[in-house]
Each structure stands twice: as structure tokens, then as C-alpha cells.
């Protein structure tokens, strides 16, 4: 029997080329692999199933506000560790880590701007900063944003993205619910419009206060909206939850919000509403 004998050296291939990190993203809803840059150009919405990825305040400002009109207020305000709180780590360290990771000082930014030449005050939460939790800074900034809208007599817009009150500040955190609600009541009495935009997720203290006190409540498709999360509710009642429970579309059907608007239509919808009710 004749055996095959290689007459040449093994074929040499080029060295493996690593795919740059962050070039592709997988949609958590449908599993589609999406090109990162194309996803950004589509406002971080899946082109296959319309899943709305969570995005930062900077990204919301970039497509909602007229160019170079945003003037940020109180950008250096930072939370204090009133209680010297420690869980798995010190609260002071948790704040420092969040600042380093996100480049933000806390879970919300606010200021004045224009949307299609309509003057507004806008505040936007960042879920990436300790889960968008409501601490003393978040409450104080919302209160101050309301005061600016009241003094300037221009509409207020708040974009919510929150897991609830910040446990590391205990009662200081819970006090923000009453503070923001009382300020928004002044705005209502002055008949100054307040539009509340609910993104994924809007839960806990946010949904128990400022997020659900708007003149109009607009949600993004698929956003989780409620007080306690579905996992907690399921464990509490020991029953399976219906499909779509606490999703924006179901909450709309039950009458708790006014409309569900795709991200690409938000600016046009806000403009139309402010034109009608200002």
C-alpha cells in the first residue's frame, strides 16, 4: 500500500484577526446580531424587532434637542454619604466607581434647551448610574428643574429611567418623592405643561412620584413600567403573570399612560403636544 507523503510544508495562513470589541451587538429580544454603528444611527433600536435599547441622557439630548441649545445646570452636584453606608462596598466607593464608569456625577442631568425652537426645561435620567436610583441629587435636580420652568414659564420634560429609591441614602432618598411631587404641584397650579417620558425601566419611587404626575405620559415601546418588578410580584402572589405584564403597551391598554411612541417619533410628538397645550 502506498502512503501519501506531503511534499511541501504545511499551508501557512494569516494570523487570526481579532474582531474589534464593541463592533457588534446582540439584540436581547430577538437575538439578531446588529452592527454597532448601524444600531447607533437607528437611535439604538433593533431594525428587526423594534426593541429599544437603553440609552444615556447624552444620546437622548443628541436627537431630541436642537443643535447647541442645551445649557446644563448644576453639572457638578454629587451625592453625599450621609449614613456612612456599607453593603457589599462603601457607598462612597460606589459613587466614585459610578462616576468613573459613566462620566456622570449622578443619575440625572437637566438644563434649558429648545425642541424645534420651543424653549423648554429638560431633565433626563441615566440608568447606568447605580440603576438610575433616586437619591438626594436626583430629587434636588428635579426640584430645581421645576423651579426653572416655573420662573421662566416654559414647559418641563422629564425622561425617566429608574429602578427606584437609592437604598444607600435611606430616608433621605424617600424624602425626594414628596419634594419632587410638591414642586410639580406648583407647576400644575401655574398651568405650565409637564411632559413625562417613561423609558425602560420606570419603576419604584419614580413611578410613585414625578414620573406619573405629568400632563401627558409618553412611553417608549416595550418599556417596563410599574412599582414593584414582575419578579417580586410573581414571588409575592405565587402565580404566573400574563404575557406583556407591566410593558408599556399593556399599561397603555389599562389607561395608566397616554401613548406609546417609537424613539424616532419622540421629537415630532413632543413638538406637536407642546404646540397644542402651551
ABEGO torsion letter per residue (X at the ends): XBBBBBABBBBBBBBBBBBBBGABBBBAAAGBBBBAAAAAAAGGBBAAAGBBBBBBAAAAAAAABBBGABBBBGAABBBBBAAGBBBABBAAAAAAAAAAAAGBABABBBEBBBBGGBBBBBBBBBAABGGGBBBAAAAAAAAAAAAAAAAAGBBBBBBBBBAEBBAAAEAAAAAAAAAAAAAAAAAAAAGBBBBBBBBOBBBEAAAABAAAABABBBBBBGBBBEBBBAAAAAAAAGBBBBBGBGBAAAAAAAGABABBBBAAAAAAAAAAAAAAAX
